[in-house]
Amino acid sequence: MGKIDQRNVKFGCNKITDAGIYTFRIINDGKTEYVPARYTFVYENRDGDWLIAHHHSSLMPTS
């Protein structure tokens, strides 16, 4: 399960970029952990359909 904490959405010509920070809740060996990560989604309108053209996600740096 994940929750978007912060986001920045930019609209362009047939393109939308959504980048921000989200937190995942994971259960590891019966313990609940919350893991913050950065993400980027780029959507493109291709022939009338909005498709994911690019996605990246990575853990937040520890310091």
RAFEN-V157781 format. One line per field, one symbol per residue. phi: phi as a letter, one per 40 degrees, with the letter a starting at -180 (. if undefined). burial: b if it has 24 or more other ideal C-beta (glycine too) atoms within 12 Angstrom, else e. A space follows every 10 residues. Layout:
# RAFEN-V157781
phi: ???
burial: ???
This chain:
# RAFEN-V157781
phi: .bbccaabbb bbcgabbbbi bbbbbbbbfg bcbbbcacaa bbbbcbfgbc bccaaaaacc cca
burial: eeeeeeeeee eeeeeeebbb bbebeeeeee eeeeebbbbb beeeeeeeee eeeeeeeeee eee
